[in-house]
Amino acid sequence: MGGRMMEKLRGLVAQEPVIAASCLIATIGVSLPLFVKPLLDASSSSSSSNKHTDQRRFSDILVAVTGPSDK
């Protein structure tokens, strides 16, 4: 089963290299925050324990980007 999947993947790269590269870049972009954020949190907490970080809620950021909703 794994060999057949690799064969299809190689065929995709050979036939559509731009789409394959785009999928690779998207995968890296989506998975990067999964690894970088915990590493940054660990290094910032170990370097200075009393360092104040500005933690905003997602809803605050969304309002800042889209503007307040007038309901």
Secondary structure, 3 states (H helix, E strand, C coil): CHHHHHHHHHHHHHHCHHHHHHHHHHHHHHHHHHHHHHHHHHHHHHHCCCCCCCCCCHHHHHHHHHCCCCC
